[in-house]
């Protein structure tokens, strides 16, 4: 946790600058941004299912391309 106390005769602007600098040096914002987009790891079965689906789609796309058909959605 970052804590900054106001010094005697210190302006609010300089206090804010000191606080901002302390926050950046403490890397608090970097950690918060990393956690913001964190996702839960997929299970092994889910990964396998997704890989099989991609393989089927790829084979279907290659087959249509070889036949000279127009492929929708790509």
N, CA, C and O of each residue as an XYZ file, in Angstrom:
296
protein
N       0.842     -1.170      0.000
C       0.000      0.000      0.000
C       0.891      1.239      0.000
O       1.898      1.289      0.707
N       0.522      2.218     -0.782
C       1.293      3.445     -0.905
C       0.670      4.505     -0.011
O      -0.541      4.722     -0.026
N       1.529      5.165      0.774
C       1.030      6.207      1.661
C       1.930      7.427      1.541
O       3.155      7.315      1.598
N       1.317      8.587      1.374
C       2.052      9.847      1.270
C       1.381     10.846      2.197
O       0.167     11.042      2.146
N       2.184     11.474      3.045
C       1.643     12.478      3.966
C       2.033     13.867      3.486
O       3.123     14.080      2.954
N       1.126     14.795      3.684
C       1.368     16.164      3.238
C       2.401     16.839      4.139
O       2.301     16.805      5.365
N       3.392     17.451      3.497
C       4.437     18.147      4.239
C       3.967     19.576      4.544
O       2.980     20.053      3.984
N       4.696     20.242      5.443
C       4.359     21.636      5.771
C       4.516     22.501      4.532
O       5.512     22.393      3.816
N       3.549     23.346      4.282
C       3.548     24.306      3.171
C       3.712     23.639      1.802
O       4.279     24.236      0.886
N       3.212     22.393      1.658
C       3.280     21.702      0.372
C       1.953     21.872     -0.359
O       0.882     21.712      0.226
N       2.041     22.190     -1.616
C       0.807     22.379     -2.385
C       0.171     21.025     -2.692
O       0.824     19.982     -2.650
N      -1.104     21.077     -2.997
C      -1.832     19.852     -3.338
C      -1.283     19.236     -4.613
O      -1.227     18.013     -4.746
N      -0.878     20.085     -5.550
C      -0.324     19.593     -6.816
C       0.949     18.792     -6.616
O       1.119     17.725     -7.205
N       1.864     19.323     -5.764
C       3.118     18.599     -5.550
C       2.872     17.321     -4.741
O       3.562     16.322     -4.943
N       1.907     17.344     -3.839
C       1.543     16.132     -3.101
C       1.026     15.074     -4.067
O       1.383     13.901     -3.968
N       0.193     15.497     -4.991
C      -0.361     14.570     -5.978
C       0.737     14.000     -6.876
O       0.722     12.813     -7.201
N       1.699     14.854     -7.280
C       2.822     14.377     -8.099
C       3.656     13.344     -7.331
O       4.047     12.321     -7.893
N       3.924     13.611     -6.055
C       4.680     12.670     -5.241
C       3.937     11.344     -5.098
O       4.538     10.273     -5.182
N       2.635     11.426     -4.882
C       1.829     10.209     -4.759
C       1.858      9.407     -6.053
O       2.044      8.190     -6.024
N       1.676     10.078     -7.187
C       1.672      9.412     -8.486
C       3.006      8.721     -8.732
O       3.045      7.583     -9.201
N       4.102      9.412     -8.415
C       5.428      8.832     -8.605
C       5.610      7.596     -7.720
O       6.165      6.591     -8.165
N       5.144      7.668     -6.470
C       5.263      6.520     -5.556
C       4.467      5.327     -6.075
O       4.929      4.188     -6.009
N       3.269      5.596     -6.591
C       2.426      4.516     -7.115
C       3.111      3.854     -8.304
O       3.112      2.628     -8.413
N       3.693      4.651     -9.196
C       4.370      4.089    -10.364
C       5.602      3.291     -9.955
O       5.880      2.245    -10.543
N       6.334      3.759     -8.975
C       7.528      3.049     -8.539
C       7.189      1.756     -7.807
O       7.971      0.806     -7.827
N       6.050      1.717     -7.174
C       5.671      0.519     -6.417
C       5.070     -0.564     -7.316
O       4.844     -1.681     -6.851
N       4.808     -0.264     -8.574
C       4.285     -1.216     -9.567
C       2.881     -1.718     -9.218
O       2.478     -2.787     -9.677
N       2.147     -0.972     -8.426
C       0.792     -1.359     -8.044
C      -0.117     -1.380     -9.278
O      -0.915     -2.302     -9.446
N       0.005     -0.366    -10.138
C      -0.855     -0.290    -11.314
C      -0.573     -1.414    -12.300
O      -1.502     -1.947    -12.907
N       0.698     -1.787    -12.471
C       1.023     -2.882    -13.380
C       0.369     -4.177    -12.925
O      -0.202     -4.912    -13.732
N       0.454     -4.450    -11.639
C      -0.161     -5.670    -11.115
C      -1.675     -5.642    -11.271
O      -2.284     -6.660    -11.600
N      -2.283     -4.493    -11.040
C      -3.742     -4.375    -11.172
C      -4.166     -4.585    -12.614
O      -5.174     -5.243    -12.872
N      -3.411     -4.035    -13.558
C      -3.756     -4.212    -14.974
C      -3.599     -5.656    -15.414
O      -4.386     -6.146    -16.224
N      -2.591     -6.343    -14.890
C      -2.412     -7.756    -15.225
C      -3.588     -8.580    -14.720
O      -4.082     -9.465    -15.420
N      -4.032     -8.286    -13.505
C      -5.139     -9.054    -12.922
C      -6.472     -8.749    -13.597
O      -7.377     -9.583    -13.590
N      -6.596     -7.570    -14.175
C      -7.856     -7.157    -14.790
C      -8.255     -8.096    -15.922
O      -9.435     -8.404    -16.090
N      -7.264     -8.557    -16.706
C      -7.565     -9.398    -17.861
C      -7.202    -10.860    -17.630
O      -7.113    -11.634    -18.583
N      -6.994    -11.235    -16.397
C      -6.639    -12.619    -16.094
C      -7.840    -13.529    -16.348
O      -8.978    -13.173    -16.040
N      -7.577    -14.685    -16.905
C      -8.641    -15.653    -17.147
C      -8.299    -16.945    -16.428
O      -7.132    -17.241    -16.170
N      -9.313    -17.691    -16.115
C      -9.102    -18.961    -15.455
C      -8.547    -19.957    -16.468
O      -8.949    -19.926    -17.631
N      -7.642    -20.832    -16.063
C      -7.079    -21.807    -17.007
C      -8.140    -22.799    -17.465
O      -9.004    -23.202    -16.686
N      -8.068    -23.192    -18.748
C      -9.020    -24.153    -19.287
C      -8.662    -25.555    -18.827
O      -7.495    -25.871    -18.598
N      -9.681    -26.389    -18.696
C      -9.435    -27.772    -18.320
C      -8.843    -28.513    -19.518
O      -8.963    -28.060    -20.657
N      -8.212    -29.639    -19.258
C      -7.584    -30.420    -20.317
C      -8.633    -30.888    -21.331
O      -8.373    -30.886    -22.534
N      -9.806    -31.286    -20.854
C     -10.868    -31.757    -21.751
C     -11.352    -30.632    -22.662
O     -11.605    -30.859    -23.845
N     -11.484    -29.415    -22.115
C     -11.934    -28.262    -22.902
C     -10.906    -27.923    -23.977
O     -11.274    -27.636    -25.116
N      -9.612    -27.953    -23.625
C      -8.560    -27.680    -24.611
C      -8.606    -28.695    -25.737
O      -8.483    -28.342    -26.910
N      -8.784    -29.964    -25.374
C      -8.824    -31.035    -26.379
C     -10.028    -30.867    -27.304
O      -9.911    -31.023    -28.520
N     -11.172    -30.551    -26.726
C     -12.394    -30.361    -27.507
C     -12.230    -29.202    -28.493
O     -12.629    -29.304    -29.653
N     -11.644    -28.106    -28.025
C     -11.410    -26.943    -28.890
C     -10.435    -27.274    -30.019
O     -10.621    -26.845    -31.158
N      -9.403    -28.035    -29.694
C      -8.415    -28.414    -30.713
C      -9.055    -29.293    -31.785
O      -8.773    -29.125    -32.972
N      -9.907    -30.221    -31.380
C     -10.601    -31.074    -32.354
C     -11.519    -30.258    -33.259
O     -11.593    -30.497    -34.464
N     -12.215    -29.295    -32.665
C     -13.109    -28.442    -33.448
C     -12.313    -27.638    -34.482
O     -12.733    -27.521    -35.633
N     -11.167    -27.085    -34.073
C     -10.334    -26.330    -35.008
C      -9.828    -27.209    -36.143
O      -9.770    -26.771    -37.292
N      -9.463    -28.447    -35.825
C      -8.960    -29.374    -36.838
C     -10.040    -29.707    -37.871
O      -9.765    -29.756    -39.070
N     -11.264    -29.933    -37.398
C     -12.376    -30.228    -38.314
C     -12.640    -29.038    -39.231
O     -12.821    -29.207    -40.436
N     -12.660    -27.830    -38.655
C     -12.885    -26.618    -39.451
C     -11.780    -26.437    -40.495
O     -12.054    -26.084    -41.643
N     -10.525    -26.682    -40.088
C      -9.397    -26.520    -41.009
C      -9.506    -27.495    -42.177
O      -9.265    -27.119    -43.324
N      -9.868    -28.748    -41.891
C     -10.011    -29.747    -42.952
C     -11.143    -29.364    -43.901
O     -11.010    -29.494    -45.118
N     -12.247    -28.896    -43.345
C     -13.390    -28.471    -44.164
C     -13.001    -27.293    -45.065
O     -13.360    -27.261    -46.242
N     -12.274    -26.339    -44.511
C     -11.832    -25.164    -45.271
C     -10.902    -25.589    -46.403
O     -11.051    -25.117    -47.531
N      -9.935    -26.482    -46.116
C      -8.995    -26.941    -47.143
C      -9.714    -27.697    -48.257
O      -9.387    -27.547    -49.434
N     -10.692    -28.508    -47.873
C     -11.451    -29.283    -48.864
C     -12.205    -28.350    -49.812
O     -12.162    -28.540    -51.028
N     -12.894    -27.344    -49.270
C     -13.634    -26.402    -50.099
C     -12.696    -25.579    -50.982
O     -13.023    -25.276    -52.129
N     -11.529    -25.219    -50.443
C     -10.571    -24.424    -51.214
C     -10.040    -25.223    -52.394
O      -9.855    -24.675    -53.480
N      -9.791    -26.516    -52.191
C      -9.294    -27.373    -53.267
C     -10.353    -27.556    -54.359
O     -10.022    -27.695    -55.536
N     -11.620    -27.553    -53.961
C     -12.704    -27.696    -54.934
C     -12.995    -26.388    -55.661
O     -13.763    -26.371    -56.623
N     -12.397    -25.307    -55.214
C     -12.603    -24.011    -55.858
C     -13.853    -23.301    -55.397
O     -14.304    -22.348    -56.032
N     -14.410    -23.757    -54.303
C     -15.623    -23.120    -53.765
C     -15.227    -21.889    -52.951
O     -14.128    -21.802    -52.404
N     -16.173    -20.933    -52.892
C     -15.940    -19.755    -52.080
C     -16.256    -20.103    -50.633
O     -17.298    -20.692    -50.343
N     -15.356    -19.739    -49.728
C     -15.528    -20.053    -48.309
C     -16.071    -18.825    -47.601
O     -15.494    -17.740    -47.682
N     -17.194    -19.007    -46.903
C     -17.817    -17.904    -46.170
C     -17.191    -17.776    -44.785
O     -16.768    -18.770    -44.195
N     -17.134    -16.558    -44.274
C     -16.698    -16.342    -42.905
C     -15.202    -16.241    -42.725
O     -14.730    -16.284    -41.589
N     -14.444    -16.112    -43.773
C     -12.988    -15.978    -43.625
C     -12.524    -14.695    -44.261
O     -11.330    -14.395    -44.246
